[in-house]
């Protein structure tokens, strides 16, 4: 077998091993896997049936790299590597599930405060879904309480996702 033939055989074997997730009909179907937004940023979705965790797969601690559309300043990192691994300040946990949507919260840790807002995954069809994140409220850094009256902004950021 020539070198080209061996390369073609290996490429064919690798392509056969790559599993693609089956298309979904609703948000009640398993949605686990890697999803990407139009900018190519990945979200690893862990579907445990009743609860769904959504993990950004990029460094959300880097300035300007928080959740899509986030306006809250993110922690600044120094040039020195941290002594301990840096935990992502973003946690998206969805706990209420219907065929139409899965809803829950997004928590963003800023200094010693965790700011929470609503989050949903909806329009689950084929290999697409929509992640909607409520814009996090402004927070008083001394009390960690929302500066807005009830902590709700009613401004949402919609992120179309495509399943790999």
Helices and strands as residue ranges (DSSP letters): H 3-17, E 33-36, E 42-47, E 52-56, E 90-97, E 101-110, E 113-125, E 128-134, E 156-163
